[in-house]
Amino acid sequence: MMHVRKQPFLLLTLFVLCSASITSYAQSLKEFFANTATPLTYLGVDFSLTKIQGETATPTEIKEKFEPINAVIITEVKKYDVTGAFKRTAPVTNYTEAINKVNDDANVSKMKTDNVSDLGTLTPAEIAKHVKVYNLSGKSGIGLVFIMDGMSKTNKEAAMYAVLLDLGTKKVLNSEKITGKAQGFGFRNYWAYTVYKVLHTISTDKYKDWANAAAAAPEEKVAEAPKADTAKPKAKKGKKAV
């Protein structure tokens, strides 16, 4: 009987498996800032923890505007340039389903206040706990979310946390509160403009600071995407493995 040489096929199989492993291996935060080709997933603007001061719109009217604000940031990519702010060489991937769900479930009646002093109460520890509620099943790599902390009509501004997180473990990798001025006609445009201003601040100022901090920090890998089990099955006791 003629024996077929299997070695080339086995080598090809190993090469494909190794290549897939390298592709699925998520980057560390250090590598994210060092390599602009590292992908970024944009999750959206989370309003669920914010306080809104001086707003005349009703809670129902406010909640109805959360998704349109997230939609305009994604559709008007030249204005709301997330890709450019984070210096990516390829467009960011948008995945707003998890944030839309959190916003839909938010109790907006508790958000409204007349006092500026009620704003800006979120802590980094609360942010780290809050992101655990996001449904990011099957996601891996690094994600970006803006978590609103306070929106003031009196001061015409909004403060939000810009958060980079590990999508696989929901661990916060980097977060900083940034304030953006509000401007525009109507609830959607007025508050969406604050995100535009924050993206501008990141692009011209914060990104460099974060990159320098990441470069000086110890190496820490982001969770890998799940790998297929390629191990050969063990032979049953008393029988030879085929």
C-alpha positions as CSV (number, residue, x, y, z in Angstrom):
1,M,0.0,0.0,0.0
2,M,1.2,3.5,-0.8
3,H,1.8,5.8,2.2
4,V,0.8,9.5,1.8
5,R,3.2,11.9,3.2
6,K,1.3,13.9,5.9
7,Q,4.1,16.2,7.1
8,P,3.4,19.1,4.7
9,F,-0.2,19.1,5.7
10,L,0.6,19.0,9.4
11,L,3.0,21.9,9.0
12,L,0.3,23.9,7.1
13,T,-2.2,23.2,9.8
14,L,0.1,24.3,12.6
15,F,0.9,27.5,10.6
16,V,-2.8,28.4,10.2
17,L,-3.4,27.8,13.9
18,C,-0.5,29.9,15.0
19,S,-1.5,32.7,12.7
20,A,-5.1,32.7,14.1
21,S,-3.7,32.8,17.6
22,I,-1.5,35.8,16.8
23,T,-4.4,37.6,15.2
24,S,-6.8,37.0,18.1
25,Y,-4.3,38.0,20.8
26,A,-5.5,41.2,22.2
27,Q,-3.0,44.1,22.7
28,S,-2.0,45.6,26.0
29,L,-2.7,49.2,26.7
30,K,1.0,49.9,26.2
31,E,0.8,48.3,22.8
32,F,-2.4,50.1,22.0
33,F,-0.8,53.5,22.3
34,A,2.5,52.4,20.7
35,N,0.9,50.8,17.7
36,T,-1.8,52.9,15.9
37,A,-2.9,49.9,13.9
38,T,-4.3,48.3,17.1
39,P,-8.1,48.2,16.7
40,L,-10.5,50.2,18.9
41,T,-14.2,49.5,19.5
42,Y,-16.3,52.5,20.2
43,L,-19.2,51.7,22.6
44,G,-21.0,55.1,22.8
45,V,-22.0,57.6,25.5
46,D,-23.4,56.2,28.7
47,F,-25.9,58.6,30.4
48,S,-27.2,56.2,33.0
49,L,-25.2,57.7,36.0
50,T,-25.4,61.4,35.1
51,K,-27.1,64.3,36.7
52,I,-28.7,67.0,34.5
53,Q,-28.9,70.4,36.0
54,G,-31.2,73.2,34.8
55,E,-32.8,71.2,31.9
56,T,-36.4,72.0,31.2
57,A,-37.1,68.9,29.1
58,T,-39.2,66.2,30.8
59,P,-37.6,62.9,31.9
60,T,-39.4,61.2,28.9
61,E,-38.1,63.7,26.5
62,I,-34.6,63.4,27.9
63,K,-34.5,59.6,27.6
64,E,-35.8,59.8,24.0
65,K,-32.7,61.8,23.1
66,F,-30.0,59.4,24.4
67,E,-30.0,57.1,21.4
68,P,-30.1,60.0,18.8
69,I,-27.1,61.6,20.5
70,N,-25.2,58.3,20.1
71,A,-26.4,57.9,16.6
72,V,-25.2,61.3,15.4
73,I,-21.8,60.7,16.9
74,I,-21.5,57.6,14.7
75,T,-23.0,59.0,11.5
76,E,-21.2,62.3,11.5
77,V,-17.8,60.7,11.6
78,K,-15.9,63.8,10.2
79,K,-17.1,66.0,13.1
80,Y,-17.0,63.3,15.8
81,D,-13.7,61.9,14.8
82,V,-13.1,59.1,17.3
83,T,-10.6,57.4,14.9
84,G,-8.6,60.6,14.6
85,A,-8.7,61.5,18.3
86,F,-7.2,58.1,19.1
87,K,-4.7,58.2,16.2
88,R,-6.0,54.9,14.7
89,T,-4.9,54.0,11.1
90,A,-8.2,52.1,10.5
91,P,-11.7,53.3,11.4
92,V,-13.0,52.3,14.8
93,T,-15.6,49.6,15.1
94,N,-18.9,50.8,16.5
95,Y,-20.8,48.7,18.9
96,T,-23.4,50.7,20.8
97,E,-25.9,48.0,21.6
98,A,-24.6,47.6,25.2
99,I,-24.7,51.3,26.0
100,N,-28.1,51.8,24.4
101,K,-29.5,49.1,26.7
102,V,-28.0,50.7,29.8
103,N,-29.4,54.1,28.7
104,D,-32.9,52.6,28.0
105,D,-32.9,51.1,31.5
106,A,-31.9,54.3,33.3
107,N,-34.1,56.1,35.8
108,V,-34.1,59.5,34.2
109,S,-36.5,61.0,36.8
110,K,-33.6,60.8,39.3
111,M,-31.2,62.6,37.0
112,K,-32.7,66.0,37.0
113,T,-31.5,68.6,39.5
114,D,-31.5,72.3,40.0
115,N,-28.2,72.4,41.8
116,V,-24.8,72.5,40.2
117,S,-23.3,71.1,43.4
118,D,-25.1,67.8,42.7
119,L,-22.9,67.3,39.6
120,G,-19.5,65.6,39.3
121,T,-19.9,63.0,42.1
122,L,-18.8,59.9,40.2
123,T,-15.5,58.3,41.4
124,P,-13.1,56.1,39.4
125,A,-14.1,53.2,41.7
126,E,-17.8,53.6,40.8
127,I,-16.8,53.7,37.1
128,A,-14.9,50.5,37.4
129,K,-17.9,48.8,39.0
130,H,-20.4,50.2,36.6
131,V,-18.8,49.0,33.4
132,K,-19.3,45.4,34.6
133,V,-23.0,45.7,33.8
134,Y,-22.3,46.1,30.0
135,N,-23.3,43.1,27.9
136,L,-20.1,42.6,25.9
137,S,-20.4,38.8,25.4
138,G,-18.0,37.6,22.6
139,K,-16.1,40.9,22.4
140,S,-12.4,41.2,22.9
141,G,-9.7,43.9,22.6
142,I,-9.9,47.5,23.8
143,G,-13.1,49.5,23.9
144,L,-13.9,53.2,24.5
145,V,-17.0,54.5,26.3
146,F,-17.8,58.0,27.5
147,I,-19.6,57.9,30.8
148,M,-21.5,61.2,31.6
149,D,-20.9,62.5,35.1
150,G,-22.7,65.8,35.0
151,M,-24.5,68.1,32.5
152,S,-25.0,71.7,33.5
153,K,-27.2,74.2,31.6
154,T,-26.0,77.0,34.0
155,N,-22.4,76.4,33.1
156,K,-23.1,75.3,29.5
157,E,-20.9,72.2,29.8
158,A,-20.8,68.5,30.5
159,A,-18.2,66.5,32.3
160,M,-17.6,62.8,31.3
161,Y,-15.2,60.0,31.9
162,A,-13.3,58.9,28.8
163,V,-12.8,55.2,29.6
164,L,-10.7,52.6,27.8
165,L,-11.5,49.1,28.9
166,D,-10.7,45.5,28.2
167,L,-13.8,44.2,26.4
168,G,-13.1,40.6,27.5
169,T,-12.8,41.2,31.2
170,K,-14.6,44.6,31.5
171,K,-11.6,45.9,33.4
172,V,-10.9,49.6,33.2
173,L,-7.5,50.2,31.7
174,N,-7.5,54.0,31.6
175,S,-10.1,56.7,32.6
176,E,-10.1,60.4,33.0
177,K,-12.8,63.0,33.6
178,I,-12.9,65.6,30.8
179,T,-15.2,68.6,30.5
180,G,-16.6,69.9,27.2
181,K,-18.5,73.0,26.4
182,A,-22.2,72.7,25.2
183,Q,-23.5,74.4,22.1
184,G,-26.2,74.1,19.5
185,F,-30.0,74.1,19.0
186,G,-32.1,71.4,20.6
187,F,-31.3,68.8,23.3
188,R,-29.5,66.4,20.9
189,N,-27.2,68.9,19.3
190,Y,-26.5,70.9,22.5
191,W,-25.2,67.9,24.5
192,A,-23.7,66.0,21.6
193,Y,-21.4,69.0,21.1
194,T,-19.8,68.4,24.5
195,V,-18.6,65.0,23.1
196,Y,-17.1,66.8,20.1
197,K,-15.2,69.1,22.4
198,V,-14.0,66.3,24.6
199,L,-12.7,64.4,21.5
200,H,-10.9,67.6,20.5
201,T,-9.2,67.7,23.9
202,I,-8.2,64.1,23.6
203,S,-6.7,64.6,20.2
204,T,-4.7,67.7,21.0
205,D,-3.8,67.1,24.6
206,K,-4.9,64.0,26.5
207,Y,-3.9,61.3,24.0
208,K,-0.2,62.3,24.3
209,D,-0.4,62.2,28.1
210,W,-2.0,58.8,28.1
211,A,0.5,57.4,25.6
212,N,3.4,58.6,27.7
213,A,1.9,57.2,30.8
214,A,1.3,53.8,29.1
215,A,4.8,53.7,27.8
216,A,6.2,54.1,31.3
217,A,3.9,51.6,32.9
218,P,4.6,47.9,33.4
219,E,3.5,45.5,30.7
220,E,-0.1,44.2,31.2
221,K,-1.9,42.1,28.6
222,V,-5.5,42.5,27.7
223,A,-7.5,39.2,27.8
224,E,-7.3,37.0,24.8
225,A,-10.3,36.0,22.7
226,P,-11.3,32.3,23.4
227,K,-9.2,29.8,21.5
228,A,-10.5,26.5,20.0
229,D,-9.3,23.3,21.8
230,T,-6.9,21.7,19.3
231,A,-5.5,19.0,21.6
232,K,-5.7,15.4,20.4
233,P,-8.1,13.3,22.5
234,K,-6.3,11.0,25.0
235,A,-6.5,7.3,24.4
236,K,-8.7,5.2,26.6
237,K,-7.0,3.0,29.1
238,G,-5.8,-0.3,27.7
239,K,-6.1,0.9,24.0
240,K,-3.6,2.6,21.8
241,A,-4.3,6.1,20.4
242,V,-5.0,6.1,16.7
